[in-house]
Amino acid sequence: DYKDGNQGINSSKFGRDYTANKFNFGETLNFQILKNLKFSLKGDYALPIRLSNGSASPIPGEEEALLILEKRTRTKVLLMNGSGSESDKVFPQDFKVKQWTMEAMVKRSAYNANNRSIGGTKLVANAGPHDEIYTRFGDVTIDPNQLQIKTGSAQIDVPKNKFAAKPNEWYMLTFVYDGKITYVYVNGDLVASSEIRDGEYGLIGFWIGGANEYIREVRFWDIARTQQQIKAFTWKMVNPDEKGLLLYYPCNGLKRNHETGEITEDDTMIWNWATYYNGDKDNLNLPMKGRFDDNGGKMFVFPAE
């Protein structure tokens, strides 16, 4: 029973042996010592187990095991409610990236209209479409539940046999540019790729579309994340101090102090947790009708139950 997204871990509970009462095989052990344990976002955790004094003797040489702990996140999620949020003052006018990765997790109640935006970058005034990063569901050339990215004065339409979004399901959408090829992933699986352009991208800001309904874990990197990295963090939060992470909006109603790492409740903004970029850590305004939804007090759980 722990909550991901909180800073720190009580290290005094590690490095000591804890003994459970005797049990019969098939019974469930209740390790009360792990109750309310809070995990840091930095690294993974494992629990060493030693079996002894049970109703049956363990197989010699197999008395010990190492359980890899899967972090589960219980969190509020940003509900856009038809209004978007944007800022064109995140980066200086001459800011450029050689590679990039953009990620966002979304859930929508319906896919029945075209041009329902997800998110993208803001460009300098009078910039052409060559540096554009614009993601959406639906267009005149595709169905409303098909995914598309407009970039490099062109676009990638994800084939329907590769991915067709369904209402009320969570999807982690990832778009990657490695300096030559643009890739599209859904839940860590590659669904499309195309060589559209090369060279650096200019950007000065970021936006999140109001058509998203529920959205969380919005990230923008100045590196091309590998499929292995994308897959590993499809349902997990990332380390806010990760190298290359320019923008990180968990969209959970929590604010993170960039110097101390302290996390506090604050649902007045869409807070940027990333520390890699040396400039201003720009936040996004909460949409006019937006709010952080707690799922009727039960919170949203990821990986999705």
Disulfide bonds with the S-S distance in Angstrom:
none
